[in-house]
Amino acid sequence: MTALLLVFDASAEALGRHVRRLFKTVFSYLIFVWELFKNIPGAFSNFHTIAEQMYLTGVTSIPVVFATSVATGAIMAWQLAYQFADMIPMVFVGMAVGKSVMVELCPILTAMVLAGRVGAAMCSELGTMAVTEQLDAYKVLGLNPFKFLLAPRLVATVIMLPVLTIFSIFVGILGGFVVVHVFKEASWHVFFYGVRMFYENWDFAVGLIKATLYGYFIASYACFFGYTTRNGAAGVGKNTKATVVAGMASILIGGFVLSKLLLT
């Protein structure tokens, strides 16, 4: 009985430490985000840094987004064509692919890809600068890291993720058409008549709203965990993992919440 109580006490103490650490991290993140947002206007005075980050975040991500989007549209179209076979006209495959790709699949999968690619790279870069005291050097020189390093990355990611999502939606729908045309012999007219049949501008807007929020999640977590990195290479690896996990979890939860709020 005494041993059981000791195990329970140790478990409760460990749980308490984790809860305190979680609340401390959340509080630190909120303070960090407030400081980050205060420096966004100043970042535009050095727009070349934003443009550089837009290139690194968006343009260099086009090949992987293209591959992901083609696969997403193709898989979605094939599954729907398989399920609808001999029961529902192929025109409804186009409708379902267009709706699902536009509202949910392309925004969320594009964000997941960028969370692993851009978020991890951004955090590891900033974390390396933190542990090698480069961020301290910025402060010594009178340069604000939030203005010159962090805010440009946030702005660039928030801008480029909706742009990549538009590209992803177009490629995803086109990939879906290729699959049903080649394997189910659905014509261009039939497929895209279905896409247009139930199209609403609000569906497209919801996808872009989600992409904007996802961009904020990816960049803010990467900047926060990168900026607060300690303990050398081990700390860089730990915080990079935390960035990807927090980003992907927030993308999934945020996507559900926005769908519930915006699609009612």
Buried (B, 14 or more C-beta within 10 A) or exposed (E): EEEEEEEEEEEEEEEEEEEEEEEEBEEEBEEBBEBBEEBBEBBEEBEEBBEBBBEBBBEEBBEBBBEBBBBBBBBBBBBBBEEBEEEEEBBBBBBBBBBBBBBBBBBBBBBBBBBBBBBBBBBBBBBBBBBEEEBEEBEEEEEBBBBBBBBBBBBBBBBBBBBBBBBBBBBBBBBBBBBBBEEBEBEEEBBBBBBEEEBEEEBBEBBBBBBBBBBBBBBBBBBBBBBBBEEEEEBBBBBBEBBBEBBBEBBEEBBEEBBEEBEE
